[in-house]
């Protein structure tokens, strides 16, 4: 089952300058390393026929905030950072993965050791890891039991790691960007879906502002969710203003 929430801007009070510098100052990846990682993942994607059309090979996307990459998670490299994010109370309230690193590691291993229907990724913006994503096959997920799914429906989960990046529209911009990446690189996918917790109003709002439409309320085992959908057929009709 997907994690408790596709949290984006939970805890939306903007932080004062430097309030969360630990997530940004000591974790910047050199541009050369980002390029190397992307190239390695691209080569792997080219030889591996996976269920999500090679997420690691989708390449960079230009956003208003800078160049953005989805970089598939490597447990030995990324676990400390992701676990730290999961222990942020605003994140833990919806993802329920607070605790020692083993808790987050178990969640990641279920995806990394699975059949490829869910790919955990770091969102790297201008060389800095700043968000965690799960790109998953919604039609192959237990979620499909709760709505009229279609073949190749692709789901998104997101959390913004740094408090300084929340509450200023960045989640909306990145959701729009990643939904576009899915539609650009998965030609069989007609819809991108998400199921944020109804209690997480900032998350629901971010999806709607990113061009998703409200579809239904669904009762999942661990939450009541707002099912939202981004349709390929309505991609341009529902495209919002790109201003922040």
C-alpha positions, 0 to 999 in steps of 0.5 A: 500500500502507498505510504500514508500521504503524498505530503508536499507542503505540510507545515507551511510556515516559511522558515527564517533564513538559515532555519534548516541549513543542515539540509542544504549546506552540507548536502550539495552534490557537485554538478559533475557528480549529478551528471555522472549519477544521471548518466549511470542511471540512464545506461541502466534504464536503457538495458532494463525493461522495467515497469516505469519506463526507466525513471532514472533515465528521464533526464533533467527538467528546467523549472522556475527554481532551477534544473531538477533531476529525479535520481533513484535512491541508493540506500547506502548513499541516501538513507541518513538524509531520507530518515532525517526528513521522515523524523520531521514532525510535519512529515511524520504526521502523514508518512508515519516513518519516524524512528531509527534509520531501520524504519525508513530502510525497511520502507525503501527496501520493499521498493528497491527489492521489489519488481519495479512497480515503485521507484523511490527517488531523490529530487535534486534541485540545482545540485541539492537533494531537497525532496523525496519522491515515489513514482509508482504504478497505481494500476498495480498497487492496492490503490487500484481496488479503490477507484476505477483504475486504467492500465499504466496509471502512474502515481506520485508521492512527494515530501519536501525535505527542508522546512525552508522549501515549504510554503512558497509554491515549490511543491506545486511547481515540482509536482507539475514538473514531475507529472510532465516528466511522467507523461513525456516518458511514459507514452502508455500512461494516460493519467497521473494520479495521487491520493493525499490525505484529506487532512493535509490541506496544503498537499491537496491544494498543491496538487490542484494548483499543479493541474490535477483535478479532484476525482473522488474521496476514497477510504484507504486502510490508513486514511481518507484520501482525496484522489486527484488526477492529471489527464494527458488529454487535458494536459494543456487545458488544465495547465495553470499559470506558471507564476509562483 
